[in-house]
Amino acid sequence: MKKLAILLGGAVVLAACQTAAPPPPPPPVDLSNPLMAPGFLAQAGSGSQFEIQSSQLALQVSQNAAVRSFASLLIADHRRLMQAAAAAAASAGITPPPPVLLPQQQAALDQLRLAGAGPSFDMAFRQAQIDAHQQALSLMQNYATSGDVPALRVAAGQAVPTIQMHLQQAQILAVAPPPPPPPLMPPGGERGERG
């Protein structure tokens, strides 16, 4: 009995000396939830990066003055929107993630790079801007009404008119369709050959 009491006493002393288990790690940040600040900032940053990078590509590839002018506007406005979102996040004590392209925007940029040059690129650029601005408008409007951080809700609401204007300009952007392919030559003959 005496040994049992000593063993139990030792076990109680050892249990008291042990520290509590460390707290569980915080849940991973859900970048897919656009109504929570991390997801909103990641998606908004990716969208703006797509606008900037696709517009820089347009300035390198397109000869269309309307496309080049629109691309310059997009670069300036989306840089400004990114700065406003970063300032709003900082005012709320949030460090925004570095703006990187998420897979969807990376795929869209890769597709645009494959569009070639001339009218083919201009048509692809126009459609890419329509698609991207429809997504950005939805993101901003939803976060402005239902987002979790008040300062970011204000920034999202302030971005809406700019995004709407970009969408309208993309929809009316003057681009010519690519020329039709040349007609196929009949087998064994040349055009203009008389029989």
C-alpha positions in Angstrom: 0.0 0.0 0.0 2.8 2.3 0.9 4.4 1.8 -2.5 1.1 2.5 -4.2 0.7 5.8 -2.3 4.2 6.8 -3.3 3.6 6.0 -6.9 0.3 7.9 -7.0 1.9 10.9 -5.3 4.7 10.9 -7.8 2.3 10.7 -10.7 0.4 13.7 -9.3 3.6 15.7 -8.9 4.7 14.8 -12.4 1.2 15.8 -13.8 1.4 19.1 -12.1 4.8 19.8 -13.5 3.7 19.2 -17.1 2.7 22.3 -19.1 -0.5 22.5 -20.9 -0.6 21.5 -24.6 0.2 24.3 -26.9 -2.9 26.0 -28.4 -3.9 24.7 -31.8 -2.6 26.7 -34.8 -4.9 29.3 -36.2 -7.1 28.1 -39.1 -5.5 28.7 -42.5 -6.5 31.9 -44.2 -9.3 31.3 -46.6 -8.3 33.2 -49.8 -11.4 31.9 -51.6 -13.9 33.8 -49.3 -14.2 37.3 -50.9 -16.2 38.6 -48.0 -13.3 38.2 -45.6 -10.4 40.7 -45.7 -7.7 38.2 -46.7 -9.7 36.7 -49.6 -10.9 40.1 -50.7 -7.4 41.6 -50.7 -5.9 38.6 -52.5 -8.6 38.6 -55.2 -8.7 42.3 -55.7 -4.9 42.4 -55.8 -4.8 39.6 -58.4 -7.4 41.4 -60.5 -5.5 44.6 -60.5 -2.3 42.8 -61.3 -4.0 41.2 -64.3 -5.2 44.6 -65.4 -1.8 46.1 -65.1 0.1 43.2 -66.7 -2.4 42.7 -69.6 -2.3 46.4 -70.3 1.5 46.5 -70.3 1.3 43.6 -72.8 -1.2 45.6 -74.9 1.2 48.6 -75.0 3.9 46.2 -76.3 1.8 44.4 -78.9 -1.1 46.5 -80.1 -0.9 49.2 -82.8 -4.5 50.3 -82.1 -4.5 53.8 -80.6 -7.8 53.2 -78.7 -6.5 49.9 -77.2 -3.2 51.6 -76.2 -5.0 54.6 -74.7 -7.3 52.3 -72.7 -4.4 50.2 -71.5 -2.6 53.3 -70.2 -5.7 54.3 -68.3 -6.1 50.8 -66.8 -2.5 50.8 -65.6 -2.8 54.2 -63.9 -6.2 53.5 -62.4 -5.5 50.0 -61.1 -2.2 51.2 -59.5 -4.2 53.9 -57.7 -6.9 51.3 -56.7 -4.2 49.0 -55.3 -2.7 51.9 -53.2 -6.2 52.8 -51.9 -6.9 49.2 -50.8 -3.4 48.9 -49.2 -4.0 52.2 -47.3 -7.5 51.0 -46.1 -6.0 47.7 -45.0 -3.2 49.4 -43.1 -5.7 51.7 -41.4 -7.5 48.6 -40.1 -4.2 47.0 -39.0 -4.1 44.4 -41.8 -1.0 43.7 -43.8 -2.2 43.1 -47.4 -0.7 40.1 -49.2 1.7 40.9 -52.0 -0.3 41.3 -55.2 0.2 38.2 -57.2 -1.8 36.6 -60.0 -4.1 33.9 -58.7 -4.5 30.9 -61.1 -7.6 32.2 -62.9 -5.9 35.5 -63.7 -2.7 33.8 -64.7 -4.5 31.6 -67.1 -6.3 34.6 -68.6 -3.0 36.4 -69.1 -1.4 33.3 -70.6 -4.3 33.1 -73.1 -3.9 36.8 -74.0 -0.2 36.2 -74.7 -1.2 33.4 -77.1 -3.5 35.8 -79.0 -0.7 37.0 -81.3 -0.7 40.6 -82.5 -2.8 43.0 -84.5 -6.6 42.7 -84.6 -6.5 39.2 -83.0 -4.8 40.5 -79.9 -7.0 43.6 -79.8 -10.2 41.5 -79.9 -8.8 39.1 -77.2 -7.7 42.1 -75.0 -11.1 43.7 -75.3 -12.9 40.5 -74.2 -10.4 39.8 -71.4 -11.1 43.3 -70.0 -14.8 42.8 -70.2 -14.6 39.5 -68.3 -12.1 40.8 -65.8 -14.1 44.0 -65.0 -17.4 42.1 -64.7 -15.6 39.9 -62.0 -14.0 42.9 -60.4 -17.3 44.8 -60.2 -19.0 41.9 -58.6 -16.2 41.5 -56.1 -16.2 45.2 -55.1 -20.0 45.5 -54.9 -20.3 42.4 -52.8 -17.5 43.4 -50.4 -18.8 47.0 -50.1 -22.2 45.7 -48.9 -21.2 42.6 -46.9 -17.4 42.7 -46.2 -16.0 42.1 -42.8 -13.7 45.2 -42.4 -15.3 48.6 -42.5 -12.3 50.5 -44.0 -12.1 48.0 -46.8 -15.8 48.2 -47.4 -15.4 51.9 -48.0 -12.4 51.4 -50.3 -14.4 48.7 -52.3 -17.4 51.1 -52.6 -15.1 53.9 -53.8 -13.6 51.6 -56.4 -17.0 50.7 -57.9 -17.4 53.8 -60.2 -14.0 53.3 -61.6 -14.6 49.6 -62.3 -18.0 50.4 -63.9 -16.3 53.1 -66.1 -13.6 50.6 -67.2 -16.3 48.0 -68.0 -18.3 50.4 -70.1 -15.1 51.5 -72.0 -14.1 47.9 -72.6 -17.5 47.2 -74.0 -17.3 50.0 -76.6 -13.6 49.7 -77.3 -13.1 50.1 -81.0 -11.3 47.1 -82.3 -11.5 45.6 -85.8 -12.1 41.9 -86.2 -9.1 40.0 -87.6 -9.0 39.7 -91.4 -10.4 36.5 -92.9 -7.8 33.9 -93.9 -6.8 34.0 -97.5 -8.8 31.7 -99.8 -7.5 28.3 -100.4 -5.9 27.8 -103.8 -7.4 25.0 -106.0 -5.1 21.9 -106.2 -2.5 22.1 -109.0 -3.4 25.6 -110.1 -2.4 29.2 -109.3 -4.8 32.1 -109.0 -5.2 34.0 -112.2 -4.1 31.0 -114.3 -6.1 30.8 -117.5 -7.2 27.5 -118.9 
